[in-house]
Amino acid sequence: MKRPFFSVVVATYNRVGLINRALKSLVSQTETDWEALIIDDGSTDDTFGNIKPILDKFCYIKYIRQDHRGMVSAKNAGIRMSTGRFITFLDSDDEFHPLHLEIRK
């Protein structure tokens, strides 16, 4: 399997109302050589159920759940699991411009 250029780490905790917007901006990127790791830091708001349709559609988006330990721990977990050449972050309450990854390549 080819190593992706980017690993996008999305750490989240109880952002069920916002994370879909962030993920939509990610899958809308003009640059396609990336993987995403969603690190759920112990959400109690059914984050997984909410984003499952996206996970089912895009095999290069991985979902990892951990016990609640804070955002730094979640981001570090994402870094450890990343396989991309470069690592970047997308906050679960933020969104990327469609060219965000392309202009960084």
C-alpha positions in Angstrom: 0.0 0.0 0.0 1.3 3.4 -1.0 2.2 5.8 1.9 0.0 8.9 1.8 1.6 12.3 1.5 -0.5 13.8 4.3 -1.9 12.4 7.5 -4.7 14.6 8.8 -5.3 14.1 12.6 -8.8 15.1 13.7 -9.0 15.0 17.5 -12.5 15.3 18.8 -14.5 15.3 22.1 -18.3 15.9 22.1 -18.4 17.8 18.9 -21.2 15.8 17.3 -22.8 19.0 16.0 -19.7 20.3 14.3 -17.5 17.4 13.2 -19.5 16.6 10.0 -18.7 20.1 8.7 -15.0 19.5 9.4 -15.0 16.1 7.7 -17.0 17.4 4.7 -14.3 20.1 4.2 -11.7 17.3 4.3 -13.3 15.0 1.8 -13.8 18.0 -0.5 -10.0 18.7 -0.8 -8.6 19.0 -4.3 -5.5 17.1 -3.1 -6.4 13.5 -2.7 -3.1 12.0 -1.4 -4.0 11.8 2.3 -5.3 9.7 5.1 -7.3 10.9 8.1 -7.3 9.7 11.7 -10.2 10.7 13.8 -9.2 10.3 17.5 -12.3 10.4 19.6 -11.3 11.3 23.1 -14.1 9.5 24.9 -17.1 11.4 23.5 -20.4 10.8 25.1 -22.5 12.4 22.4 -22.6 9.5 19.8 -19.9 11.0 17.7 -19.3 7.5 16.1 -22.9 7.0 15.1 -23.0 10.5 13.6 -19.9 10.1 11.4 -20.4 6.4 10.6 -21.8 7.1 7.1 -18.6 9.1 6.3 -16.4 6.3 7.7 -18.3 3.7 5.6 -17.9 5.8 2.4 -14.2 6.7 2.8 -11.9 3.8 3.7 -8.9 6.2 4.1 -10.6 7.8 7.2 -9.9 5.8 10.3 -11.8 6.2 13.6 -10.0 5.5 16.9 -11.6 5.9 20.2 -9.7 6.3 23.5 -10.6 7.0 27.1 -11.0 10.7 27.8 -7.5 12.0 28.4 -7.6 15.4 26.8 -6.8 16.9 23.4 -3.1 16.7 23.7 -3.2 13.0 24.3 -5.6 12.5 21.4 -3.4 14.5 19.0 -0.3 12.5 20.2 -2.2 9.3 19.6 -3.0 10.5 16.1 0.6 11.3 15.4 1.8 7.9 16.6 -0.7 6.1 14.3 -0.1 8.3 11.2 1.6 6.8 8.2 1.8 10.0 6.0 5.0 11.8 5.0 3.7 14.9 6.7 1.2 15.4 9.5 -1.3 18.2 9.8 -4.3 18.8 12.1 -7.9 19.7 11.5 -9.8 20.7 14.6 -13.2 19.1 14.8 -14.9 22.5 15.0 -13.0 23.9 12.1 -12.9 23.4 8.3 -10.3 23.4 5.5 -10.5 25.6 2.4 -10.8 23.2 -0.6 -7.2 24.0 -1.6 -5.7 23.7 1.9 -3.7 20.6 1.3 -2.9 21.2 -2.3 -1.2 24.5 -1.7 1.0 22.9 1.0 2.3 20.1 -1.2 
